[in-house]
């Protein structure tokens, strides 16, 4: 599930399956806070809800890769 802009602070949220995050983490495909979160997961962990916040008042939309 992906959302459109939620409010003035949160741009998007997405539900990420733990098993997929673990797989991408093991293949060194993550960085930043998401990598830190994935380091503590196993395949049986609950899903993770990723919040993407705006940096400032200007918003730049970029294409993101899907976890498969």
C-alpha positions in Angstrom: 0.0 0.0 0.0 1.3 3.4 -1.0 -0.3 6.7 -0.2 -0.4 10.1 -1.8 0.7 13.2 0.3 -0.7 12.7 3.8 -0.2 16.2 5.3 2.4 19.0 5.4 4.9 16.8 7.2 4.5 13.3 5.8 4.7 13.0 2.0 4.0 9.2 1.6 3.7 6.1 3.7 4.2 2.5 2.5 3.7 -0.9 4.1 6.8 -3.1 3.6 6.9 -6.9 4.2 9.7 -7.9 6.7 10.7 -10.9 4.5 11.3 -8.6 1.5 13.2 -6.1 3.6 15.5 -8.8 5.0 16.2 -10.1 1.5 17.1 -6.6 0.2 19.2 -5.9 3.4 21.1 -9.2 2.9 21.9 -8.1 -0.7 23.2 -4.7 0.6 20.3 -2.9 -1.1 19.3 -0.5 1.7 20.7 2.6 3.3 20.0 5.1 6.0 17.3 4.5 8.7 15.6 1.8 6.6 18.8 -0.2 6.7 19.0 0.2 10.5 15.5 -1.0 10.9 16.0 -4.0 8.6 19.1 -5.1 10.5 16.9 -6.0 13.4 14.3 -7.9 11.5 13.9 -11.6 10.5 11.5 -13.1 8.0 8.8 -13.6 10.6 8.8 -10.0 11.9 5.8 -7.8 11.5 5.5 -5.5 8.5 7.2 -2.1 8.6 5.4 1.1 7.8 7.8 3.5 6.1 7.1 7.2 6.4 8.6 9.5 3.9 8.8 13.1 5.2 9.4 16.3 3.4 12.9 17.9 3.9 11.5 21.4 3.5 8.7 23.2 1.9 9.8 22.3 -1.7 8.9 18.8 -2.8 10.7 16.7 -5.4 9.0 13.5 -6.6 11.3 10.7 -7.7 10.6 7.2 -9.1 11.2 4.5 -6.5 12.1 0.8 -7.1 9.6 -1.8 -5.9 10.7 -4.6 -3.5 10.3 -7.9 -5.2 
